[in-house]
């Protein structure tokens, strides 16, 4: 049993890694080298497009790179990576693509990864994904107990090829899958053509993730507020496509997570989906939800999680509606909107008055269960580098803290507990 004063086992469920783009050549099949040269040659044009759209603050981004030049090498250098993780008190991490230090120079070949797949050649997209996945497997193998690599899995091409890549990635030591957040004119994710993908993910015990990044930027006209207002919507959208189409019912072993989008959007979404399923007016006047055999919140608790990078206090206050076990904290290394390189300070501000047991779940224990980390093997490292509850400002006497949150915990999902309504129902 964990002693209440023990250091935290911290697992970041949202970190990023990737080579400088030109260094992927050895990981590509020889037949794609000429196309890769063309891809590299187009980098200046892509940068010019970004500049015209005015989305990126180049001055701020360049300063971030200059101020953190040494640490940013941890995006691809395993020794530097270990140093940065230690400094942040992070024992293990889930590794996604997209280190993105200012100029797109770390982009995986042919835009594989977090980029919008619009206009991407399916064959080149899969070739780029395989190259990235080969490199990532090597990177994670330097310390396999500490890294869970997320394989890039484009779905614009043949489904059989995607299933083959799932098994190849698993055999190489990778532990999760990143699918596109948008389908760029292809079949939406409710389509049954993807069933072999969901089945293979369940069979290999590889959680499926989406991540913020893809968006119709050509529509934004340089207005950053528009992009940021929609940033969580795009990676979250596949959730309701999978849920309402019955994918979670047909594949009960499938685990699905949304990363890079916080978790602020989930409580009201879950409330509305439960209302519809349980008989609210909007659901009654339409056809029944025959693909589902249980309420949306039951699928959420069984199969869905949120990799919440640097969740804000408002989001943590909603944890009983989201589900404490469904929130997986992330540092978002090495992005400037994350907590690195000041994670300890950030954790103290965010968790100082949250019960220690719940903090342990959100900071690492739930991620260990979802992504298959060995807590026993990580324990010595956590003892060495992890912050203690005291370091996070959490009092040894937890009774007042528990009492402070008791009402919120008992209320939980108010539409199910009935605390907010004078009658039994779904809050009509």
C-alpha positions as CSV (number, residue, x, y, z in Angstrom):
1,X,0.0,0.0,0.0
2,X,1.2,3.5,-0.9
3,X,2.2,5.6,2.1
4,X,0.4,9.0,2.0
5,X,3.7,10.8,2.2
6,X,5.4,8.9,-0.7
7,X,6.5,10.8,-3.7
8,X,4.1,10.8,-6.6
9,X,4.6,8.4,-9.6
10,X,4.1,11.0,-12.4
11,X,3.3,9.8,-15.9
12,X,2.8,12.5,-18.5
13,X,0.1,11.3,-20.9
14,X,0.9,14.0,-23.5
15,X,4.5,14.5,-24.6
16,X,6.1,14.9,-28.0
17,X,9.2,13.7,-29.8
18,X,10.4,13.8,-33.4
19,X,13.6,14.1,-35.5
20,X,14.6,17.2,-37.4
21,X,12.9,16.4,-40.7
22,X,15.9,15.8,-42.9
23,X,17.1,13.0,-40.6
24,X,14.2,10.6,-41.4
25,X,15.8,9.5,-44.7
26,X,17.3,6.2,-43.2
27,X,13.9,5.3,-41.9
28,X,12.2,5.6,-45.3
29,X,11.9,2.9,-48.0
30,X,14.4,3.8,-50.8
31,X,11.5,4.2,-53.2
32,X,10.3,7.2,-51.3
33,X,13.6,9.1,-51.2
34,X,12.9,11.3,-54.3
35,X,9.5,12.3,-52.9
36,X,11.2,13.0,-49.6
37,X,13.6,15.4,-51.2
38,X,10.7,17.2,-52.7
39,X,9.0,17.3,-49.3
40,X,12.1,18.9,-47.8
41,X,12.4,21.3,-50.6
42,X,8.9,22.6,-49.9
43,X,9.6,23.6,-46.3
44,X,10.2,27.3,-47.2
45,X,6.9,27.4,-49.1
46,X,5.0,25.9,-46.1
47,X,6.6,28.5,-43.8
48,X,5.6,31.3,-46.1
49,X,2.0,30.1,-46.1
50,X,2.0,30.1,-42.3
51,X,3.5,33.5,-42.2
52,X,0.8,34.8,-44.6
53,X,-2.0,33.4,-42.4
54,X,-0.5,35.1,-39.4
55,X,-1.4,32.2,-37.1
56,X,2.0,31.8,-35.4
57,X,3.7,34.5,-33.3
58,X,7.2,34.1,-34.7
59,X,8.8,36.4,-32.2
60,X,7.5,34.5,-29.2
61,X,8.2,31.1,-30.8
62,X,11.8,32.1,-31.6
63,X,12.4,33.4,-28.1
64,X,11.1,30.1,-26.7
65,X,13.6,28.2,-28.8
66,X,16.5,30.5,-27.9
67,X,15.7,30.3,-24.2
68,X,15.3,26.5,-24.1
69,X,17.7,25.4,-26.8
70,X,19.4,22.7,-24.7
71,X,16.3,21.2,-23.3
72,X,14.5,21.2,-26.7
73,X,17.1,18.7,-28.0
74,X,15.2,16.3,-25.8
75,X,12.7,16.2,-28.6
76,X,15.0,13.6,-30.3
77,X,18.0,13.1,-28.1
78,X,17.3,10.3,-25.6
79,X,20.0,11.3,-23.1
80,X,18.7,14.9,-23.0
81,X,15.2,13.6,-22.8
82,X,15.9,11.7,-19.6
83,X,17.5,14.8,-18.1
84,X,14.5,16.9,-18.8
85,X,12.1,14.2,-17.4
86,X,14.1,13.9,-14.3
87,X,14.1,17.7,-13.8
88,X,10.3,17.8,-14.1
89,X,9.8,14.8,-11.7
90,X,8.2,12.8,-14.5
91,X,8.9,9.1,-14.2
92,X,7.4,8.0,-17.6
93,X,5.6,9.5,-20.6
94,X,3.3,8.8,-23.5
95,X,5.2,10.0,-26.6
96,X,3.4,11.6,-29.6
97,X,4.7,13.3,-32.7
98,X,4.9,17.0,-33.1
99,X,7.8,18.6,-31.2
100,X,7.3,21.7,-33.5
101,X,10.1,24.0,-32.3
102,X,9.1,27.1,-34.3
103,X,9.7,26.3,-38.0
104,X,8.3,22.9,-38.7
105,X,11.7,21.4,-39.1
106,X,10.8,18.4,-37.0
107,X,7.8,17.4,-39.2
108,X,7.6,13.7,-39.9
109,X,7.9,12.9,-43.7
110,X,5.0,13.9,-45.9
111,X,3.1,15.5,-43.0
112,X,2.4,12.3,-41.1
113,X,1.5,13.0,-37.5
114,X,-0.6,15.9,-36.2
115,X,-1.0,17.8,-39.5
116,X,-4.2,18.1,-41.3
117,X,-4.3,15.2,-43.9
118,X,-6.2,17.3,-46.4
119,X,-4.5,16.7,-49.8
120,X,-2.1,14.2,-48.4
121,X,-1.2,11.3,-50.8
122,X,-2.4,8.2,-48.9
123,X,0.6,6.1,-50.0
124,X,3.1,8.8,-49.0
125,X,1.3,9.4,-45.8
126,X,1.6,5.8,-44.8
127,X,5.3,5.8,-45.8
128,X,5.9,8.8,-43.7
129,X,4.1,7.2,-40.8
130,X,6.2,4.0,-41.0
131,X,9.4,6.1,-41.1
132,X,8.3,8.0,-38.0
133,X,7.2,4.8,-36.2
134,X,10.5,3.1,-36.9
135,X,12.4,6.0,-35.5
136,X,10.1,6.3,-32.5
137,X,10.5,2.6,-31.7
138,X,14.3,3.1,-31.5
139,X,13.9,6.2,-29.4
140,X,11.6,4.5,-26.9
141,X,13.8,1.4,-26.8
142,X,16.5,3.4,-25.1
143,X,14.4,3.2,-21.9
144,X,11.3,1.1,-22.6
145,X,10.0,1.2,-19.0
146,X,9.8,5.0,-19.2
147,X,8.3,5.6,-22.7
148,X,5.1,4.5,-24.4
149,X,5.5,5.4,-28.0
150,X,2.3,6.3,-30.0
151,X,2.5,5.0,-33.5
152,X,1.1,7.3,-36.3
153,X,-1.7,5.5,-38.2
154,X,-3.1,7.3,-41.3
155,X,-6.5,5.9,-42.3
156,X,-6.9,7.5,-45.7
157,X,-5.6,4.5,-47.6
158,X,-6.4,0.8,-47.4
159,X,-7.7,-0.5,-44.1
160,X,-5.7,-3.7,-44.5
161,X,-2.5,-1.7,-44.7
162,X,-3.4,0.2,-41.5
163,X,-4.1,-3.1,-39.7
164,X,-0.7,-4.4,-40.8
165,X,1.0,-1.3,-39.4
166,X,-0.8,-1.7,-36.1
167,X,0.7,-5.2,-35.7
168,X,4.1,-4.1,-36.9
169,X,4.1,-1.2,-34.5
170,X,3.2,-3.4,-31.6
171,X,5.9,-5.9,-32.5
172,X,8.4,-3.0,-32.6
173,X,7.6,-2.1,-29.0
174,X,5.2,0.8,-29.5
175,X,2.1,0.9,-27.3
176,X,-0.6,3.2,-28.7
177,X,-2.0,4.6,-31.9
178,X,-2.6,8.1,-33.2
179,X,-5.4,8.4,-35.8
180,X,-6.3,11.5,-37.7
181,X,-8.7,13.9,-35.9
182,X,-10.3,14.6,-39.3
183,X,-10.9,12.4,-42.3
184,X,-10.3,14.9,-45.1
185,X,-13.1,13.8,-47.4
186,X,-12.7,10.1,-46.6
187,X,-15.2,8.0,-44.7
188,X,-16.1,9.4,-41.3
189,X,-15.2,7.2,-38.3
190,X,-18.8,5.9,-37.9
191,X,-18.2,3.9,-41.1
192,X,-18.0,0.1,-40.6
193,X,-15.0,0.0,-42.9
194,X,-12.9,0.9,-39.9
195,X,-14.1,-2.0,-37.8
196,X,-10.9,-4.1,-38.6
197,X,-8.8,-1.1,-37.2
198,X,-10.8,-0.9,-34.0
199,X,-10.6,-4.7,-33.6
200,X,-6.8,-4.8,-34.2
201,X,-6.4,-1.9,-31.7
202,X,-8.4,-3.9,-29.1
203,X,-6.6,-7.1,-29.9
204,X,-3.1,-5.6,-29.4
205,X,-4.2,-3.6,-26.4
206,X,-3.1,-0.4,-28.1
207,X,-5.2,2.7,-27.0
208,X,-6.3,4.9,-29.9
209,X,-5.7,8.6,-29.6
210,X,-6.6,11.8,-31.5
211,X,-4.7,15.0,-30.8
212,X,-5.3,18.6,-31.5
213,X,-3.6,19.9,-34.6
214,X,-5.7,19.3,-37.6
215,X,-8.1,22.2,-38.5
216,X,-9.4,24.1,-41.6
217,X,-6.8,26.8,-41.2
218,X,-7.5,28.2,-44.6
219,X,-10.8,29.4,-43.2
220,X,-9.4,31.4,-40.3
221,X,-8.0,34.4,-42.2
222,X,-5.2,34.9,-39.7
223,X,-7.6,35.2,-36.7
224,X,-5.9,33.2,-33.9
225,X,-9.0,33.4,-31.7
226,X,-11.0,31.4,-34.2
227,X,-8.4,28.6,-34.4
228,X,-8.1,28.4,-30.6
229,X,-11.8,28.4,-30.1
230,X,-12.1,25.4,-32.3
231,X,-8.9,23.6,-31.2
232,X,-10.6,21.2,-28.8
233,X,-13.6,20.5,-31.1
234,X,-11.6,18.7,-33.9
235,X,-9.8,16.1,-31.8
236,X,-12.9,15.5,-29.7
237,X,-15.3,15.0,-32.6
238,X,-14.3,11.4,-33.3
239,X,-15.5,10.5,-29.8
240,X,-19.2,11.0,-30.6
241,X,-18.8,9.4,-34.0
242,X,-17.4,6.2,-32.4
243,X,-19.9,6.3,-29.5
244,X,-23.2,6.8,-31.3
245,X,-22.3,4.4,-34.1
246,X,-21.8,1.6,-31.7
247,X,-18.1,1.2,-32.2
248,X,-17.5,1.0,-28.4
249,X,-20.3,-1.5,-28.1
250,X,-19.0,-3.8,-30.9
251,X,-15.4,-3.5,-29.6
252,X,-15.5,-3.4,-25.8
253,X,-11.7,-3.8,-25.6
254,X,-11.1,-0.6,-27.6
255,X,-9.7,2.3,-25.5
256,X,-10.0,5.8,-26.9
257,X,-8.5,9.0,-25.7
258,X,-8.4,12.7,-26.7
259,X,-5.1,14.5,-26.2
260,X,-4.0,18.1,-26.5
261,X,-7.4,19.5,-26.0
262,X,-7.8,19.8,-22.2
263,X,-10.9,18.3,-20.6
264,X,-13.1,21.4,-20.1
265,X,-15.4,20.4,-23.0
266,X,-16.4,17.0,-21.6
267,X,-18.8,17.6,-18.7
268,X,-21.5,19.4,-20.7
269,X,-21.0,17.1,-23.7
270,X,-21.5,14.0,-21.5
271,X,-24.5,15.6,-19.8
272,X,-26.1,16.3,-23.2
273,X,-25.3,12.8,-24.6
274,X,-26.8,11.1,-21.5
275,X,-29.9,13.3,-21.7
276,X,-30.5,12.3,-25.3
277,X,-30.0,8.6,-24.6
278,X,-32.1,8.6,-21.4
279,X,-35.1,10.2,-23.1
280,X,-34.8,14.0,-23.3
281,X,-37.1,15.7,-25.8
282,X,-34.4,15.9,-28.5
283,X,-33.9,12.2,-28.3
284,X,-37.5,11.2,-28.0
285,X,-38.5,12.9,-31.3
286,X,-35.9,11.1,-33.3
287,X,-35.2,7.4,-33.9
288,X,-33.9,5.3,-31.0
289,X,-30.2,4.8,-30.4
290,X,-30.2,1.2,-31.4
291,X,-26.4,0.9,-31.6
292,X,-26.0,1.5,-27.9
293,X,-26.9,-0.9,-25.1
294,X,-25.9,1.4,-22.2
295,X,-25.7,5.1,-21.4
296,X,-22.9,7.3,-22.9
297,X,-21.4,7.8,-19.4
298,X,-21.0,4.0,-19.1
299,X,-18.9,3.8,-22.3
300,X,-16.9,6.8,-21.2
301,X,-16.0,5.2,-17.9
302,X,-15.2,1.9,-19.5
303,X,-13.3,2.9,-22.6
304,X,-12.6,6.6,-22.9
305,X,-10.0,8.9,-21.3
306,X,-8.7,12.4,-21.7
307,X,-4.9,13.2,-21.9
308,X,-5.3,16.6,-20.4
309,X,-2.1,18.7,-20.9
310,X,-1.7,21.2,-18.1
311,X,-5.4,21.1,-17.0
312,X,-6.6,24.3,-15.5
313,X,-8.1,24.7,-12.0
314,X,-11.6,25.0,-13.5
315,X,-11.2,21.7,-15.3
316,X,-9.9,19.9,-12.1
317,X,-12.9,21.3,-10.2
318,X,-15.1,19.4,-12.7
319,X,-13.3,16.1,-12.2
320,X,-16.3,14.4,-10.5
321,X,-18.4,15.0,-13.6
322,X,-15.6,13.9,-16.0
323,X,-14.6,11.0,-13.8
324,X,-11.4,11.3,-11.8
325,X,-10.0,8.1,-13.4
326,X,-10.7,9.5,-16.8
327,X,-8.3,12.4,-16.5
328,X,-4.7,11.7,-17.4
329,X,-2.4,14.6,-16.7
330,X,0.2,15.6,-19.3
331,X,3.1,18.1,-19.3
332,X,3.0,18.7,-23.1
333,X,6.8,18.6,-23.4
334,X,8.3,20.5,-25.1
335,X,5.5,22.9,-26.1
336,X,5.5,26.4,-24.5
337,X,1.8,26.0,-23.5
338,X,2.7,23.0,-21.4
339,X,4.3,22.8,-17.9
340,X,7.9,22.1,-18.8
341,X,10.4,23.2,-17.6
342,X,8.6,24.4,-14.4
343,X,6.4,21.4,-13.8
344,X,6.9,21.3,-10.1
345,X,5.7,24.9,-9.6
346,X,2.8,24.3,-11.9
347,X,1.7,21.1,-10.0
348,X,1.8,23.0,-6.7
349,X,-0.5,25.7,-8.0
350,X,-2.9,23.2,-9.6
351,X,-3.1,20.4,-7.0
352,X,-2.4,22.0,-3.6
353,X,-6.0,21.5,-2.3
354,X,-6.9,18.3,-4.2
355,X,-7.0,15.1,-2.2
356,X,-3.8,13.1,-2.4
357,X,-5.6,9.9,-3.5
358,X,-7.3,11.6,-6.4
359,X,-4.0,13.4,-7.3
360,X,-2.2,10.1,-7.6
361,X,-4.8,8.8,-10.0
362,X,-4.7,11.8,-12.3
363,X,-0.9,12.3,-12.2
364,X,0.1,8.7,-13.0
365,X,-1.8,5.7,-11.8
366,X,-4.6,5.9,-14.3
367,X,-2.1,6.4,-17.2
368,X,-0.2,3.4,-16.0
369,X,-3.3,1.3,-16.3
370,X,-4.4,2.7,-19.7
371,X,-0.9,2.5,-21.4
372,X,0.5,-0.5,-19.6
373,X,3.3,1.0,-17.6
374,X,4.9,-1.2,-15.0
375,X,4.4,0.7,-11.7
376,X,6.6,-1.7,-9.8
377,X,9.6,-1.0,-12.1
378,X,9.0,2.7,-12.1
379,X,8.7,2.9,-8.3
380,X,12.4,3.4,-7.6
381,X,12.6,6.2,-10.1
382,X,9.5,7.9,-8.7
383,X,11.0,7.7,-5.2
384,X,14.1,9.5,-6.5
385,X,12.6,12.2,-8.6
386,X,8.9,12.5,-7.9
387,X,7.5,15.4,-5.8
388,X,5.9,14.5,-2.5
389,X,2.4,15.7,-1.4
390,X,4.2,18.1,0.9
391,X,6.1,19.6,-2.0
392,X,2.8,20.2,-3.8
393,X,1.5,22.0,-0.7
394,X,-0.9,19.2,0.2
395,X,-1.4,18.9,4.0
396,X,-0.5,15.7,5.9
397,X,-4.0,15.9,7.5
398,X,-6.3,15.2,4.6
399,X,-9.5,15.4,6.5
400,X,-10.2,19.1,5.8
401,X,-9.3,18.7,2.2
402,X,-11.7,15.7,1.8
403,X,-14.4,17.7,3.6
404,X,-14.0,20.6,1.3
405,X,-14.8,18.5,-1.8
406,X,-17.4,16.2,-0.2
407,X,-20.4,18.0,-1.6
408,X,-19.0,18.1,-5.1
409,X,-18.0,14.4,-4.9
410,X,-21.5,13.4,-3.7
411,X,-23.2,15.4,-6.4
412,X,-20.9,14.0,-9.0
413,X,-22.8,13.8,-12.3
414,X,-25.7,15.8,-11.1
415,X,-28.0,14.6,-13.9
416,X,-27.6,11.0,-12.6
417,X,-27.5,11.7,-8.8
418,X,-30.5,14.1,-8.9
419,X,-28.9,16.7,-6.6
420,X,-29.8,19.6,-8.8
421,X,-33.4,18.6,-9.7
422,X,-36.5,18.1,-7.5
423,X,-37.6,15.0,-9.5
424,X,-36.1,11.8,-10.8
425,X,-35.1,12.1,-14.4
426,X,-32.5,13.7,-16.7
427,X,-33.0,17.3,-16.0
428,X,-35.8,18.1,-18.5
